[in-house]
C-alpha cells in the first residue's frame, strides 16, 4: 500500500491534500486510490483485523473520550516514547493530551 494511505490517516489531511503536498506524481490517480483505500478498509473490516494506522487511530479516539481517557490515564505515571523523530501528527497528539 502506498505511503499516501498511511499519511492520510496519520495526518488527518484529505487524500487530495496529501497527494498535492507529498505524492504529486500520484495525483492523476486520486479516484483510483480512493477506491483502493476504500477496498482496503472494507477488506480489513471483513476480516476483523487492524493495521498499525488503525491501532493509532482507535487509541486516539478511545483516550479522547473523557471518561475513558481519565480511566486509562490514571493507570500510568509516565509514557515512554521511542524514536520520537519518527512520530507522525496522530502519535504526537498522544504526548500532548
DARA-V805979 format. One record per residue. RES is the residue in one small letter. PHI is phi in degrees with one decimal (NA if undefined). Layout:
RES/PHI, RES/PHI
This chain:
x/NA, x/-61.0, x/-63.4, x/-69.3, x/-64.4, x/-62.0, x/-63.6, x/-63.4, x/-65.3, x/-78.2, x/-93.5, x/78.6, x/-85.8, x/-74.8, x/-58.4, x/-57.9, x/-63.8, x/-64.6, x/-62.4, x/-61.7, x/-86.1, x/-127.8, x/-135.3, x/-55.9, x/-64.0, x/-97.7, x/-54.3, x/-62.1, x/-108.4, x/-56.1, x/-62.2, x/-66.5, x/-64.4, x/-60.6, x/-63.7, x/-63.1, x/-63.3, x/-61.9, x/-65.5, x/-62.0, x/-62.9, x/-60.8, x/-67.3, x/-60.2, x/-65.2, x/-66.9, x/-98.0, x/54.7, x/-125.1, x/-123.1, x/-104.4, x/-59.8, x/-61.3, x/-62.9, x/-58.5, x/-65.2, x/-64.9, x/-66.4, x/-62.4, x/-59.1, x/-66.4, x/-64.6, x/-76.2, x/-77.4, x/-73.0, x/-50.7, x/-66.3, x/-67.2, x/-59.3, x/-65.0, x/-62.8, x/-68.2, x/-61.4, x/-69.4, x/-82.9, x/-126.9, x/-89.5, x/-142.3, x/-127.1, x/-86.4, x/-113.3, x/-94.9, x/58.2, x/-59.8, x/-64.5, x/-97.8, x/-76.8, x/-95.9, x/-59.9, x/-64.8, x/-65.1, x/-62.4, x/-61.7, x/-61.8, x/-79.5, x/-100.7, x/-92.8
